[in-house]
């Protein structure tokens, strides 16, 4: 599998949004803080935070919608 952006053969992951293969230079690693429901509908954060891999295009789109 090759990186969709530059064609490098060394791929480190797949974008969770679009499914594109990404190399080390084009991957964006973000933290996702998951929660679980405890008794009486109380939300408790789960540690450690999970990782989410995105390509640079999907990360730019995500940042544009969250600002």
Protein Blocks (a to p, Z undefined) as FASTA:
>chain_A
ZZfklopabdfbdcfklopacdfklcccdddddddddehhiacdddddddddddfklmmm
mmmmmZZ
